[in-house]
């Protein structure tokens, strides 16, 4: 059995696998500590969830009063330690949460389904025309959920600094705002209202056109364990700036991503470097595109098959845990 969530359905799946004596593979990729804070989940809710998981799986909670971080780590461990194999996109998923599953871990990053063939020039022109972006504008692109865990506010501030040195820059935000009014206020406070374009969610050819119409991909988040959009940008041959040193160090595309310090100034400088140093951008794009192209669906399928075979070796069907 393969479980993809640590939520209620995932707990049910873990119990089901244990009751039937099935080999169990679990995928783990979410930085639950940061998400619990970003979505303001109260302590009492975390404690209730931990007690529910402990009861359902026959586990025991720490006797001392646990803090938020310990509760989240305990919940993760209680569920993942039931696995025979844990699949995680990068080591960041494990290291960022401060615990180590007691079972075998396979690091398998998911591939992107974005076309590896650059969209036609007409797509670039069509996208810019649709969103009224001047031909000579330098476009910084962000794709993802527009919320605090993605560091949207950080990006807006850094882009404001960029505008002081490059007034022709434009910021395109592709994604659905979790709190639309809050995002609008952040854009206004950053002083980038006239230079920021919010497209909403885009898919398929529209998303490919957004990548094609842009000059730099900005990845400000420090909560990701893979960042599928990094693969999309690489396949679209778009240079990327990132500030998460942990993710950069263990990401399969790491050598093709420009890493900066975490400050607004350094991140803004990184964007400017990619916009004004074509040689650097081309070098990074060459590396990231090569890696992203090799990380395709057939390779992913083979890696997952190996993980399943490993789980069966560790726990033959019908054997008790």
matplotlib code that plots the C-alpha trace (Angstrom):
import matplotlib.pyplot as plt

x = [0.0, 1.2, 0.0, 0.5, -0.8, -0.4, -4.0, -7.0, -7.1, -3.4, -3.9, -6.7, -4.4, -1.6, -4.1, -5.5, -2.0, -1.1, -4.4, -3.9, -0.1, 0.6, 4.0, 3.6, 5.2, 4.5, 5.4, 6.4, 7.1, 5.4, 7.2, 4.4, 6.2, 6.1, 2.7, 1.2, 2.6, 1.6, -2.0, -2.1, -3.1, -3.6, -1.8, -4.9, -5.7, -2.2, -2.5, -5.9, -4.5, -1.5, -3.8, -6.1, -3.1, -1.7, -5.0, -5.6, -2.1, -1.6, 1.2, 2.1, 2.7, 5.5, 4.5, 6.0, 4.3, 5.3, 5.8, 4.5, 7.6, 7.8, 4.1, 4.4, 7.6, 5.9, 2.9, 5.1, 7.2, 4.2, 2.8, 6.0, 7.6, 4.8, 6.2, 8.6, 9.8, 9.4, 9.6, 10.7, 11.5, 14.7, 16.6, 15.1, 11.8, 13.4, 16.1, 13.8, 11.4, 14.1, 13.3, 14.6, 12.2, 13.4, 12.7, 14.3, 14.1, 14.2, 14.7, 12.7, 11.9, 8.7, 9.0, 7.1, 4.6, 5.5, 6.7, 10.5, 10.2, 10.3, 7.0, 6.9, 7.8, 4.1, 3.2, 5.6, 4.2, 0.6, 1.0, 2.7, 0.0, -2.8, -1.4, -0.3, 3.4, 5.7, 8.1, 11.2, 10.0, 12.0, 9.6, 10.2, 7.9, 6.5, 4.3, 2.6, 0.1, 0.1, 0.4, 2.8, 4.4, 5.5, 7.1, 5.0, 5.5, 9.3, 9.2, 7.2, 9.6, 12.6, 11.0, 10.4, 14.1, 14.8, 12.5, 14.8, 17.6, 15.5, 12.2, 11.3, 10.9, 7.5, 6.4, 4.0, 2.3, 0.7, -1.4, -4.5, -4.3, -5.3, -6.3, -7.0, -7.4, -4.2, -2.2, -3.6, -2.5, 1.0, 1.4, 0.3, 2.6, 5.5, 5.0, 4.7, 1.1, 1.5, 4.3, 2.7, 0.4, -1.8, -3.0, -4.7, -4.2, -2.9, -2.6, -1.3, -0.4, -1.3, 1.2, 3.9, 3.3, 3.8, 7.2, 8.1, 7.1, 9.4, 13.1, 13.8, 12.0, 12.0, 11.7, 11.5, 10.0, 12.0, 9.4, 9.7, 11.0, 11.1, 9.4, 7.9, 7.9, 11.7, 11.5, 9.0, 11.2, 14.2, 12.2, 11.2, 14.8, 14.2, 17.1, 16.1, 17.1, 16.6, 17.4, 16.8, 20.3, 19.1, 16.9, 19.6, 22.2, 20.1, 17.9, 18.6, 18.7, 20.8, 23.9, 21.6, 20.0, 21.4, 21.6, 21.5, 21.6, 18.1, 17.9, 15.7, 18.7, 20.6, 17.6, 17.0, 20.6, 20.3, 17.4, 19.3, 22.3, 20.3, 18.6, 21.9, 24.4, 23.3, 26.4, 25.6, 21.9, 22.8, 25.3, 22.7, 19.9, 22.1, 22.7, 19.2, 17.5, 19.8, 19.0, 15.2, 15.0, 16.7, 14.2, 11.3, 8.2, 9.9, 12.8, 10.4, 8.3, 11.4, 12.5, 9.1, 9.1, 12.4, 10.9, 8.0, 10.3, 12.4, 9.2, 8.2, 11.7, 11.5, 7.9, 6.7, 2.8, 1.0, 3.9, 3.1, 4.6]
y = [0.0, 3.5, 6.4, 10.0, 12.0, 12.3, 13.4, 11.4, 9.4, 8.6, 7.4, 5.1, 3.8, 3.0, 1.1, -0.7, -1.8, -3.0, -4.9, -6.7, -7.3, -5.3, -3.7, 0.1, 2.9, 6.5, 9.7, 12.6, 16.1, 18.8, 21.1, 20.6, 22.8, 25.9, 25.2, 24.8, 28.3, 29.8, 28.7, 29.5, 26.1, 26.4, 24.3, 22.6, 21.4, 20.0, 18.2, 16.8, 15.5, 13.9, 12.2, 10.9, 9.5, 7.9, 6.3, 5.0, 3.6, 2.4, 4.8, 6.8, 10.5, 12.2, 12.5, 16.0, 19.0, 19.1, 22.3, 22.9, 21.7, 18.5, 17.7, 18.1, 15.9, 13.3, 13.1, 12.6, 10.0, 8.0, 7.7, 7.4, 4.8, 2.4, 2.5, 0.0, 2.6, 6.4, 8.3, 11.9, 14.3, 15.6, 15.4, 18.8, 17.1, 15.1, 17.6, 20.6, 18.8, 17.7, 13.9, 10.8, 8.0, 4.7, 2.9, 3.0, 6.3, 6.7, 10.3, 10.5, 14.0, 14.1, 15.2, 18.0, 17.5, 20.8, 20.5, 20.4, 22.2, 25.9, 27.5, 29.4, 33.1, 33.7, 32.4, 34.9, 37.7, 36.7, 36.5, 39.9, 41.4, 39.8, 41.2, 44.5, 44.0, 46.1, 44.4, 45.9, 45.1, 42.6, 40.1, 38.4, 35.4, 33.6, 30.6, 29.1, 29.6, 33.2, 32.9, 33.5, 30.0, 30.8, 34.1, 36.3, 39.4, 38.9, 38.7, 41.9, 43.8, 42.5, 43.4, 46.9, 47.2, 45.9, 48.6, 51.3, 50.1, 48.6, 50.6, 48.6, 45.4, 43.8, 41.1, 38.4, 36.4, 33.2, 31.4, 31.7, 34.1, 32.5, 35.9, 38.2, 41.4, 40.7, 40.2, 43.4, 45.3, 43.8, 44.8, 48.4, 48.6, 47.4, 50.2, 47.9, 48.1, 49.4, 47.0, 43.8, 41.5, 38.8, 36.3, 33.9, 30.1, 29.1, 25.6, 23.9, 26.1, 29.3, 28.3, 27.5, 30.9, 32.6, 30.9, 31.8, 35.5, 35.9, 36.5, 35.3, 32.9, 34.0, 31.3, 33.1, 30.3, 28.6, 26.0, 23.8, 20.2, 20.1, 22.9, 21.4, 24.9, 24.8, 21.9, 23.8, 26.8, 24.6, 22.9, 26.4, 27.4, 30.2, 31.1, 30.9, 32.6, 30.9, 31.8, 28.5, 27.1, 23.8, 23.0, 24.3, 21.9, 18.8, 19.6, 17.7, 21.0, 22.7, 23.4, 25.2, 27.5, 30.9, 30.8, 34.1, 35.2, 35.3, 39.1, 41.3, 43.1, 40.0, 38.3, 41.5, 41.6, 38.0, 38.8, 41.7, 39.6, 37.1, 40.0, 41.8, 38.9, 36.8, 34.6, 33.6, 33.0, 30.8, 28.7, 28.1, 27.3, 24.8, 22.9, 23.0, 22.1, 19.1, 17.8, 18.5, 16.7, 13.6, 13.6, 12.4, 10.2, 6.9, 7.6, 8.4, 5.3, 3.1, 4.7, 4.2, 0.5, 0.0, 1.6, -0.8, -3.8, -2.6, -2.5, -6.0, -7.2, -5.6, -6.7, -9.6, -9.5, -11.2, -10.7, -9.1, -5.8]
z = [0.0, -0.8, 1.5, 0.3, 3.2, 7.0, 7.4, 8.5, 5.2, 5.6, 9.2, 8.0, 5.2, 7.7, 9.9, 7.0, 5.8, 9.3, 9.8, 6.4, 6.8, 3.6, 2.8, 3.4, 1.5, 2.6, 0.7, 2.9, 1.5, 3.5, 6.0, 8.6, 11.2, 9.0, 7.6, 11.1, 11.9, 8.5, 8.9, 12.6, 13.8, 17.6, 20.1, 21.3, 17.8, 17.4, 20.8, 19.8, 16.5, 18.3, 20.8, 18.0, 16.0, 19.2, 20.0, 16.5, 16.1, 19.7, 20.4, 23.5, 23.7, 25.6, 29.3, 29.7, 28.3, 24.6, 22.6, 19.1, 17.3, 19.4, 18.8, 15.1, 15.0, 17.2, 14.9, 11.9, 13.6, 14.9, 11.4, 9.3, 11.6, 10.6, 7.0, 5.5, 3.0, 3.2, -0.1, 0.1, -2.8, -1.2, 2.1, 3.0, 3.8, 6.6, 7.8, 7.9, 10.3, 12.8, 12.9, 11.2, 10.2, 11.7, 8.4, 5.0, 3.1, -0.7, -2.1, -5.3, -6.7, -8.7, -12.4, -14.0, -16.8, -18.4, -21.9, -22.2, -25.5, -25.3, -26.4, -29.7, -29.7, -30.5, -27.1, -25.4, -27.5, -26.9, -23.2, -22.9, -25.2, -23.1, -19.9, -21.4, -20.7, -22.9, -25.2, -23.5, -19.9, -17.9, -16.3, -13.0, -12.6, -9.5, -9.7, -6.7, -3.9, -2.9, 0.9, 3.8, 3.6, 0.1, 1.3, -1.1, 1.1, 1.0, -2.8, -3.1, -0.9, -2.8, -6.1, -4.8, -4.3, -7.8, -9.3, -7.9, -10.2, -13.0, -13.5, -16.5, -14.4, -14.0, -11.5, -12.7, -9.9, -11.2, -8.6, -6.4, -3.4, -0.1, 1.2, -1.7, 0.4, 2.3, -0.9, -2.4, 0.7, 0.6, -3.0, -2.2, 0.8, -1.2, -3.7, -6.7, -7.6, -11.1, -11.9, -10.5, -12.5, -10.8, -13.4, -11.1, -11.6, -15.0, -16.5, -19.7, -22.6, -20.6, -17.9, -20.5, -22.1, -18.7, -18.4, -22.0, -21.5, -18.4, -18.0, -14.4, -12.1, -8.4, -5.7, -2.3, -0.3, 2.5, 3.4, 0.3, 0.2, -3.6, -5.3, -8.5, -10.1, -10.1, -12.5, -14.6, -14.8, -15.8, -18.5, -19.8, -19.8, -17.3, -14.9, -11.3, -8.1, -4.7, -1.1, 0.7, 1.3, 2.7, -0.3, -2.7, -1.2, -1.7, -4.7, -7.9, -9.8, -7.2, -9.4, -11.9, -9.4, -8.3, -4.4, -2.6, 1.1, 2.7, 2.9, 0.7, -0.7, -1.6, -3.2, -5.2, -6.3, -7.4, -9.7, -11.1, -11.8, -13.8, -15.7, -16.6, -16.9, -19.9, -19.6, -16.0, -16.9, -19.9, -17.8, -15.1, -17.6, -19.3, -16.1, -14.8, -18.1, -18.5, -15.0, -15.3, -18.7, -17.3, -14.4, -16.5, -15.9, -17.0, -14.6, -11.8, -12.5, -12.3, -9.0, -7.5, -8.7, -6.9, -3.7, -3.9, -4.4, -1.4, 0.8, -0.2, 0.7, 4.1, 4.8, 2.8, 2.3, 5.2, 7.7, 11.0, 12.0]

ax = plt.figure().add_subplot(projection="3d")
ax.plot(x, y, z, "-o")
ax.set_aspect("equal")
plt.show()
